[in-house]
Amino acid sequence: MASKSSATDGRSQPLPDRVVVGFIRRPHGIRGELVVEPLSEVPGRLASGAELIALSAAERHLGALRVTGNRPFKGVVLLRFSGVDDRNKAEELRGATLEIERSAVPPAAAGSYYFYELVGCRCFDKRAGDLGVVVRLSEDGGGHLLWLENDDEVLPVPLVTNFLVAVNVAAGRIDFDLPPGLIETCRSTS
């Protein structure tokens, strides 16, 4: 996934070594097929022959997997992997993420960025100042959220184009002009 960015030199935070391209929801049937949510817009990323790395929900390395079958299924895909030929083996992969080496990701188009590149960027608001560092992103059905960490506080901030002033992934910085009251609302635990 790519979005608009400005570019300069000297990113302050390192990028991850691997990039998540899919999420295994659950087994499908008894022959080892898995329901997978694609998290990549690159055509063919989950095609037959693709080599992927599986990590459990606890980030335990489950090994390399080779896709042997791919078919669309209700807005997701059904994948088959070499060596996963029954429901029991498929069940071992439930909840795993599918990743690729970052070096296999094509560079983002000039003036844009991938969402994974936002992790590690420090965020600032025009009025509130330093908001913290992006520790993860999520999609809640209504849009993307950046989860910022600052002094043991985690703050969800909506990634909305109208709130963005500048995104500079090379420098590891995101500038916002958030509406008054939004930070307090996002901090609310009620």
KEMAR-56715 format. One record per residue (C-alpha): residue number from 1; residue in one letter; x, y, z. Coordinates in steps of 0.2 Angstrom, whole numbers, plus 5000, padded with zeros to 4 digits. Example, Ala and Ser with C-alpha at 12.3 -4.5 7.8 and 13.67 -1.06 7.14 Angstrom:
1,A,5062,4978,5039;
2,S,5068,4995,5036;
This chain:
1,M,5000,5000,5000;
2,A,5007,5017,4995;
3,S,5002,5035,5000;
4,K,5009,5052,4997;
5,S,5026,5057,5005;
6,S,5039,5071,5004;
7,A,5057,5065,5003;
8,T,5074,5070,5011;
9,D,5089,5060,5018;
10,G,5093,5053,5034;
11,R,5079,5042,5041;
12,S,5081,5041,5060;
13,Q,5073,5024,5063;
14,P,5077,5008,5054;
15,L,5065,5000,5043;
16,P,5059,4982,5047;
17,D,5069,4967,5039;
18,R,5053,4959,5033;
19,V,5036,4966,5027;
20,V,5019,4957,5031;
21,V,5010,4953,5015;
22,G,4996,4942,5021;
23,F,4987,4935,5037;
24,I,4981,4917,5039;
25,R,4963,4918,5046;
26,R,4959,4899,5047;
27,P,4959,4882,5038;
28,H,4946,4879,5025;
29,G,4941,4861,5022;
30,I,4951,4845,5026;
31,R,4964,4846,5012;
32,G,4975,4859,5019;
33,E,4968,4875,5011;
34,L,4969,4891,5021;
35,V,4959,4907,5021;
36,V,4971,4921,5019;
37,E,4968,4940,5020;
38,P,4980,4948,5007;
39,L,4989,4963,5014;
40,S,4999,4968,4998;
41,E,4993,4977,4982;
42,V,5008,4969,4972;
43,P,5000,4958,4959;
44,G,5006,4940,4961;
45,R,5012,4942,4978;
46,L,5003,4926,4984;
47,A,5003,4917,4967;
48,S,5008,4899,4965;
49,G,5027,4898,4967;
50,A,5028,4912,4979;
51,E,5040,4910,4994;
52,L,5034,4917,5010;
53,I,5039,4917,5028;
54,A,5026,4912,5041;
55,L,5026,4919,5059;
56,S,5014,4914,5073;
57,A,5004,4927,5082;
58,A,5018,4926,5096;
59,E,5031,4930,5082;
60,R,5038,4913,5083;
61,H,5046,4908,5066;
62,L,5035,4894,5058;
63,G,5046,4892,5043;
64,A,5047,4896,5024;
65,L,5031,4891,5014;
66,R,5029,4889,4995;
67,V,5012,4893,4988;
68,T,5006,4879,4977;
69,G,4988,4885,4975;
70,N,4978,4901,4975;
71,R,4960,4905,4972;
72,P,4948,4919,4976;
73,F,4936,4916,4990;
74,K,4923,4929,4997;
75,G,4934,4944,4996;
76,V,4950,4934,5002;
77,V,4960,4920,4995;
78,L,4962,4902,4998;
79,L,4980,4896,4998;
80,R,4988,4879,4998;
81,F,5006,4877,5003;
82,S,5019,4864,4999;
83,G,5019,4851,5014;
84,V,5002,4857,5021;
85,D,4990,4844,5015;
86,D,4978,4841,5029;
87,R,4967,4851,5041;
88,N,4979,4847,5056;
89,K,4994,4855,5047;
90,A,4984,4869,5041;
91,E,4977,4872,5059;
92,E,4995,4875,5065;
93,L,4996,4890,5054;
94,R,4980,4898,5060;
95,G,4983,4917,5065;
96,A,5000,4917,5057;
97,T,5007,4932,5047;
98,L,5015,4929,5030;
99,E,5030,4940,5026;
100,I,5043,4943,5013;
101,E,5060,4951,5014;
102,R,5060,4970,5013;
103,S,5072,4968,4999;
104,A,5059,4960,4988;
105,V,5047,4975,4990;
106,P,5049,4987,4975;
107,P,5053,5005,4979;
108,A,5038,5016,4982;
109,A,5034,5028,4968;
110,A,5042,5045,4969;
111,G,5033,5056,4982;
112,S,5024,5041,4990;
113,Y,5027,5028,5004;
114,Y,5022,5011,5010;
115,F,5012,5010,5026;
116,Y,5025,4999,5034;
117,E,5038,5013,5032;
118,L,5028,5024,5044;
119,V,5033,5013,5059;
120,G,5047,5021,5068;
121,C,5042,5039,5062;
122,R,5041,5052,5076;
123,C,5024,5062,5075;
124,F,5021,5080,5079;
125,D,5006,5090,5080;
126,K,5005,5109,5075;
127,R,4998,5113,5093;
128,A,5002,5099,5104;
129,G,5020,5096,5098;
130,D,5028,5079,5100;
131,L,5015,5065,5100;
132,G,5027,5050,5100;
133,V,5033,5037,5088;
134,V,5023,5025,5077;
135,V,5024,5008,5084;
136,R,5010,5000,5073;
137,L,4996,5003,5061;
138,S,4979,4995,5061;
139,E,4964,4996,5049;
140,D,4947,4997,5059;
141,G,4935,4997,5044;
142,G,4934,5016,5045;
143,G,4951,5020,5040;
144,H,4969,5017,5046;
145,L,4975,5021,5064;
146,L,4993,5025,5068;
147,W,4997,5019,5086;
148,L,5009,5031,5094;
149,E,5020,5028,5109;
150,N,5027,5042,5120;
151,D,5032,5040,5139;
152,D,5022,5024,5142;
153,E,5007,5031,5134;
154,V,4999,5023,5118;
155,L,4989,5035,5108;
156,P,4979,5030,5092;
157,V,4978,5044,5079;
158,P,4968,5042,5063;
159,L,4978,5043,5047;
160,V,4967,5056,5038;
161,T,4974,5065,5023;
162,N,4966,5081,5029;
163,F,4975,5080,5046;
164,L,4992,5077,5037;
165,V,5004,5092,5034;
166,A,5019,5082,5029;
167,V,5026,5064,5029;
168,N,5045,5062,5027;
169,V,5049,5043,5029;
170,A,5067,5046,5025;
171,A,5069,5058,5040;
172,G,5057,5047,5050;
173,R,5045,5062,5053;
174,I,5026,5064,5051;
175,D,5018,5082,5054;
176,F,4999,5084,5058;
177,D,4987,5098,5061;
178,L,4974,5089,5071;
179,P,4958,5096,5075;
180,P,4956,5104,5093;
181,G,4950,5090,5105;
182,L,4955,5075,5094;
183,I,4970,5070,5105;
184,E,4959,5071,5121;
185,T,4946,5060,5112;
186,C,4959,5048,5107;
187,R,4966,5047,5124;
188,S,4949,5043,5132;
189,T,4947,5026,5139;
190,S,4928,5026,5141;
